[in-house]
Amino acid sequence: MSKITGIKPTPRQAMEWVKEVGNGKRRLVFSEPAEVRMKHRHIGRRQVLETLKNGLVSEPLHMDAHGDWRCNLSWFHAGARLTVGVIFRLAEAPEGREGAEDRESGALAVVATVVEG
């Protein structure tokens, strides 16, 4: 199994990755706490994907207390404002493939939390 590490994207790169996730072109992982909160708050994956695809940055890219790079995006879906917290991680490239292109292709977004309002 490959290891996952933090990555420092530029704000523009982060938004490109988020839009790619929303369009299904990049990997997306829902953290277990995010899934629990989504179920508790009756928020579906489609709402989260719409927020990632169309949302606006409500909290800019920054490093959190755990050393992860994250940002929040907000969007109105079905009459409710939804805020999605996204963490950017990088899955290590397979052995023998260490180029910059491989590192970028291994980037993934992790949904850390989903809040209505």
Backbone as JSON, one array per atom type, in Angstrom:
{
  "sequence": "MSKITGIKPTPRQAMEWVKEVGNGKRRLVFSEPAEVRMKHRHIGRRQVLETLKNGLVSEPLHMDAHGDWRCNLSWFHAGARLTVGVIFRLAEAPEGREGAEDRESGALAVVATVVEG",
  "N": [[0.84, -1.16, 0.0], [0.53, 2.23, -0.78], [2.12, 5.09, 0.68], [0.74, 8.08, 2.12], [1.3, 11.48, 1.88], [1.59, 14.93, 2.99], [1.19, 17.85, 0.89], [2.33, 20.87, -0.59], [0.45, 22.82, -2.34], [0.13, 25.42, -4.85], [-2.15, 28.22, -4.58], [-3.62, 28.46, -7.0], [-3.12, 26.0, -8.24], [-4.29, 24.33, -6.34], [-7.02, 25.02, -6.6], [-7.45, 24.17, -9.22], [-7.12, 21.41, -8.9], [-9.25, 20.87, -7.17], [-11.46, 21.48, -8.79], [-11.07, 19.54, -10.75], [-11.5, 17.26, -9.21], [-14.21, 17.61, -8.63], [-15.22, 17.26, -11.18], [-14.69, 14.62, -11.6], [-12.17, 13.83, -12.48], [-9.98, 13.51, -10.9], [-8.72, 11.85, -7.97], [-10.77, 11.37, -5.08], [-11.21, 11.29, -1.62], [-13.21, 10.47, 1.1], [-13.04, 11.33, 4.43], [-13.43, 9.34, 7.4], [-14.69, 10.7, 9.64], [-15.91, 12.79, 8.18], [-17.74, 11.39, 6.59], [-19.45, 10.38, 8.58], [-20.46, 12.78, 9.65], [-21.74, 13.78, 7.37], [-23.78, 11.91, 7.02], [-25.18, 12.27, 9.42], [-26.02, 14.91, 9.08], [-27.59, 14.75, 6.87], [-26.5, 15.06, 4.26], [-25.61, 14.57, 0.96], [-23.31, 12.79, -1.25], [-23.41, 13.8, -3.82], [-24.11, 16.48, -3.4], [-21.76, 17.37, -2.18], [-19.91, 16.97, -4.26], [-20.95, 18.77, -6.17], [-20.45, 21.13, -4.8], [-17.64, 21.1, -4.74], [-17.16, 21.25, -7.47], [-18.36, 23.67, -8.32], [-18.02, 25.51, -6.31], [-16.98, 28.37, -4.29], [-14.05, 29.79, -2.85], [-14.12, 29.9, 0.58], [-12.54, 29.92, 2.75], [-9.23, 30.63, 2.59], [-6.4, 28.86, 1.12], [-4.34, 27.26, 3.44], [-1.97, 26.24, 6.0], [-2.74, 23.81, 8.36], [-2.95, 22.96, 11.93], [-1.94, 20.4, 11.99], [-0.12, 20.28, 10.01], [-1.07, 19.94, 7.47], [-2.14, 21.0, 4.2], [-4.9, 22.95, 3.47], [-8.22, 24.04, 2.48], [-11.37, 25.77, 2.44], [-14.44, 25.41, 0.72], [-17.41, 26.92, -0.45], [-20.86, 26.64, -1.38], [-24.13, 27.05, -2.76], [-26.6, 24.65, -2.6], [-29.5, 23.01, -3.42], [-30.97, 24.95, -2.08], [-29.63, 25.35, 0.3], [-26.73, 26.47, 2.02], [-23.59, 25.06, 1.64], [-20.58, 24.03, 3.09], [-17.42, 22.8, 2.41], [-14.63, 21.22, 3.69], [-11.41, 20.79, 2.52], [-8.56, 18.76, 2.28], [-5.29, 18.59, 1.0], [-3.45, 15.97, -0.28], [-0.71, 13.77, -1.11], [-0.21, 10.87, -2.81], [2.41, 8.59, -2.67], [4.61, 8.06, -5.43], [4.89, 5.07, -7.44], [7.64, 2.72, -7.1], [10.6, 3.59, -8.83], [9.43, 5.56, -10.33], [9.7, 8.69, -10.07], [9.3, 11.28, -10.95], [8.25, 14.77, -11.43], [5.81, 14.92, -12.74], [4.64, 12.47, -12.09], [4.35, 12.8, -9.37], [2.45, 14.86, -9.25], [0.29, 13.61, -10.51], [-0.38, 11.8, -8.6], [-1.64, 13.25, -6.69], [-4.27, 13.9, -4.42], [-7.51, 14.77, -3.19], [-8.81, 15.18, 0.02], [-11.78, 14.98, 1.68], [-12.39, 16.59, 4.53], [-14.3, 17.63, 6.27], [-17.81, 18.43, 6.33], [-20.12, 20.97, 6.31], [-23.28, 22.37, 6.91], [-24.43, 25.48, 6.14]],
  "CA": [[0.0, 0.0, 0.0], [1.35, 3.43, -0.86], [2.0, 6.05, 1.77], [0.15, 9.36, 1.74], [1.97, 12.58, 2.57], [1.07, 16.26, 2.71], [1.78, 18.53, -0.24], [2.07, 22.31, -0.58], [0.08, 23.3, -3.67], [-0.13, 26.85, -4.98], [-3.6, 28.42, -4.57], [-4.17, 28.17, -8.33], [-3.04, 24.55, -8.42], [-5.29, 23.74, -5.45], [-8.34, 25.19, -7.2], [-7.52, 23.29, -10.39], [-7.33, 20.05, -8.41], [-10.61, 20.78, -6.62], [-12.38, 21.43, -9.94], [-10.89, 18.22, -11.36], [-12.19, 16.3, -8.33], [-15.64, 17.81, -8.86], [-15.55, 16.73, -12.5], [-14.38, 13.2, -11.64], [-10.89, 13.59, -13.15], [-8.94, 13.31, -9.88], [-9.22, 11.02, -6.87], [-11.37, 12.01, -3.92], [-11.38, 10.38, -0.48], [-13.98, 11.04, 2.2], [-12.55, 10.84, 5.72], [-14.49, 8.7, 8.18], [-15.5, 11.71, 10.34], [-16.73, 13.52, 7.21], [-18.87, 10.53, 6.22], [-20.37, 10.35, 9.73], [-21.13, 14.09, 9.71], [-22.63, 13.88, 6.22], [-24.96, 11.09, 7.31], [-25.9, 12.93, 10.51], [-26.59, 16.16, 8.59], [-28.37, 14.43, 5.66], [-25.82, 15.66, 3.11], [-25.2, 13.51, 0.04], [-22.06, 12.95, -2.0], [-23.67, 14.66, -4.97], [-24.02, 17.86, -2.92], [-20.34, 17.66, -1.96], [-19.27, 17.08, -5.58], [-21.39, 20.04, -6.76], [-19.72, 22.19, -4.1], [-16.26, 21.07, -5.23], [-17.15, 21.62, -8.88], [-18.81, 25.04, -8.56], [-17.87, 26.34, -5.12], [-16.05, 29.49, -4.16], [-13.21, 29.66, -1.66], [-14.62, 30.65, 1.73], [-11.37, 30.04, 3.62], [-8.13, 30.41, 1.65], [-5.42, 27.8, 1.33], [-3.47, 27.51, 4.59], [-1.49, 25.05, 6.68], [-3.42, 23.67, 9.65], [-2.11, 22.59, 13.07], [-1.35, 19.08, 11.74], [0.84, 20.4, 8.92], [-1.74, 19.67, 6.2], [-2.62, 22.15, 3.45], [-6.35, 22.8, 3.33], [-9.03, 25.22, 2.22], [-12.81, 25.52, 2.5], [-15.22, 25.9, -0.4], [-18.83, 27.02, -0.14], [-21.75, 26.7, -2.53], [-25.54, 26.81, -2.45], [-27.13, 23.47, -3.26], [-30.84, 22.68, -2.94], [-31.42, 26.01, -1.18], [-28.84, 25.41, 1.54], [-25.29, 26.73, 1.83], [-22.78, 23.92, 2.05], [-19.15, 24.31, 3.16], [-16.64, 21.56, 2.37], [-13.22, 21.37, 4.03], [-10.61, 19.91, 1.68], [-7.13, 18.62, 2.59], [-4.55, 18.12, -0.17], [-2.45, 14.95, 0.04], [-0.01, 13.22, -2.25], [0.14, 9.46, -2.7], [3.77, 8.42, -3.21], [4.71, 7.41, -6.73], [5.45, 3.72, -7.38], [9.1, 2.66, -7.2], [11.13, 3.8, -10.17], [8.75, 6.68, -10.98], [9.85, 9.77, -9.09], [9.26, 12.59, -11.62], [7.26, 15.76, -10.97], [4.52, 14.57, -13.33], [4.1, 11.37, -11.31], [3.94, 13.34, -8.06], [1.2, 15.6, -9.42], [-0.79, 12.68, -10.84], [-0.74, 11.09, -7.38], [-2.31, 14.17, -5.77], [-5.68, 13.64, -4.2], [-8.18, 15.66, -2.24], [-9.49, 14.47, 1.1], [-12.83, 15.79, 2.31], [-12.19, 16.47, 5.97], [-15.55, 17.93, 6.97], [-18.87, 19.04, 5.54], [-20.98, 21.72, 7.21], [-24.37, 23.09, 6.28], [-24.56, 26.83, 6.71]],
  "C": [[0.89, 1.23, 0.0], [1.09, 4.35, 0.33], [1.4, 7.33, 1.23], [0.83, 10.44, 2.56], [1.31, 13.9, 2.2], [1.79, 16.88, 1.52], [1.42, 20.01, -0.15], [1.74, 22.76, -2.0], [0.01, 24.83, -3.67], [-1.64, 27.03, -4.93], [-4.26, 28.09, -5.91], [-4.21, 26.67, -8.59], [-4.1, 23.85, -7.57], [-6.68, 23.86, -6.05], [-8.51, 24.32, -8.44], [-7.81, 21.86, -9.95], [-8.74, 19.87, -7.88], [-11.62, 20.67, -7.76], [-12.28, 20.08, -10.65], [-11.57, 17.14, -10.53], [-13.69, 16.39, -8.57], [-16.1, 17.25, -10.19], [-15.21, 15.25, -12.66], [-13.06, 12.86, -12.3], [-9.75, 13.35, -12.18], [-9.57, 12.57, -8.71], [-9.73, 11.87, -5.72], [-11.58, 10.96, -2.85], [-12.19, 11.12, 0.58], [-13.42, 10.46, 3.49], [-13.73, 10.24, 6.48], [-15.32, 9.72, 8.96], [-16.4, 12.51, 9.4], [-17.94, 12.69, 6.81], [-19.91, 10.47, 7.33], [-21.16, 11.65, 9.8], [-22.11, 14.25, 8.55], [-23.91, 13.1, 6.47], [-25.82, 11.75, 8.37], [-26.64, 14.18, 10.01], [-27.41, 15.99, 7.31], [-27.82, 15.15, 4.43], [-25.29, 14.53, 2.24], [-23.9, 13.82, -0.67], [-22.24, 13.87, -3.2], [-23.58, 16.14, -4.58], [-22.56, 18.28, -2.72], [-19.64, 17.85, -3.31], [-19.67, 18.37, -6.29], [-20.66, 21.22, -6.12], [-18.28, 22.25, -4.58], [-16.17, 21.58, -6.67], [-17.41, 23.12, -9.08], [-18.49, 26.02, -7.44], [-16.83, 27.44, -5.21], [-15.27, 29.32, -2.86], [-13.77, 30.53, -0.54], [-13.54, 30.78, 2.8], [-10.16, 29.69, 2.76], [-7.2, 29.27, 2.07], [-4.49, 28.17, 2.47], [-3.01, 26.18, 5.17], [-2.18, 24.98, 8.04], [-2.44, 23.21, 10.73], [-1.41, 21.25, 12.87], [-0.32, 19.11, 10.61], [0.25, 20.09, 7.56], [-2.15, 20.98, 5.53], [-4.09, 21.94, 3.17], [-6.99, 24.13, 2.97], [-10.5, 24.8, 2.34], [-13.46, 26.12, 1.27], [-16.68, 25.91, 0.0], [-19.63, 27.16, -1.42], [-23.17, 26.48, -2.05], [-26.02, 25.63, -3.26], [-28.46, 23.13, -2.62], [-31.31, 23.68, -1.88], [-30.66, 26.14, 0.12], [-27.37, 25.67, 1.19], [-24.51, 25.57, 2.42], [-21.32, 24.34, 2.03], [-18.4, 22.99, 3.28], [-15.19, 21.89, 2.68], [-12.41, 20.34, 3.28], [-9.15, 19.94, 2.13], [-6.45, 18.06, 1.34], [-3.45, 17.18, 0.28], [-1.84, 14.45, -1.26], [0.32, 11.77, -1.98], [1.51, 9.29, -3.35], [3.74, 7.66, -4.52], [5.27, 6.0, -6.56], [6.96, 3.76, -7.58], [9.54, 2.81, -8.65], [10.48, 4.96, -10.91], [8.72, 7.84, -9.99], [9.74, 11.16, -9.71], [8.16, 13.48, -11.09], [5.87, 15.42, -11.51], [3.86, 13.45, -12.54], [3.63, 11.86, -9.94], [2.6, 14.06, -8.2], [0.05, 14.66, -9.73], [-1.23, 11.89, -9.62], [-1.48, 11.96, -6.39], [-3.78, 13.78, -5.64], [-6.22, 14.61, -3.18], [-8.91, 14.8, -1.23], [-10.53, 15.41, 1.68], [-12.74, 15.54, 3.8], [-13.48, 16.71, 6.74], [-16.54, 18.57, 6.01], [-19.84, 19.69, 6.52], [-22.07, 22.4, 6.41], [-24.49, 24.45, 6.95], [-23.36, 27.69, 6.51]]
}
